Amino acid sequence: MEELKVKFDALSDDEKIDFMKMNMTSMCDMFIQNSQKIMADMMPFCSKMMKECKMDMSGMMSMMMNK
């Protein structure tokens, strides 16, 4: 995992976005298969990210809707 993280960090911002777009379907499939586990595993990281970005859930949703 660490090697993948290092390689991801080395990408340009545009490449990182392209990578995330390429993997959205796989992430969605994982969520469909076991949404409870993914939510339990990911919520602490999402909460930390929102705190670090000084954003709450409504701000995050608003940002996502404003493309």
N, C-alpha and C positions, 0 to 999 in steps of 0.2 A: 504494500500500500504506500509506503513511504517513497518508493521509487516512482510510482505513478504521480504522487503529489509533487515531487520535484520536477518531473516532466511537465505537468500541468502548469506549475508556477513559471516555467521557462517560456510558455507560450505568450504571444502578444494578447492584448485584450480582445481583439477581433477573433483570434484563434480560440481563445477560451470560450467566447460566446458561441462560436460554431460548434465546438466540442459539446457544450451543454445542449444546444439544439439537437445535435445528432443523438443524444442519449435521453431525450425527454420521453420517447415512446417506451424505452426500457424501464425508466423510472415509474412511469404510469402503470405499466404492467405489474411491476413489483408492488405498487400501492394497491392495485386491485386484488392481488393475491393475498396480501396480508397487511391491510391498512392499520390495524390496531398496533402491530409490532413496529411498523415504520413510524407511526405517530409517537409511540412511546420512546423509540430510539432517537428521533430527530427533534422533538420539541425542545429539549434542553439546548441544543445547538441553535435552533431558530430563535429562542428567547435570548440567548447570549448575543447573537448577531444583531437582533433588534436593539438591545441595550447599547451595544457598541456603536451602532449607527444612529442612536438617539431617536428611535422610531417605535411606535406602538403598532398593534395589529391593524387598526384603522388606517394609519399612515402607510403601512406596508401594502394594504389592499388598494388604497388610493393610488399609490405609486404604480402598482401593477396594472391598474385600469387605465392609467394615463399614457400608456405605451410611449 
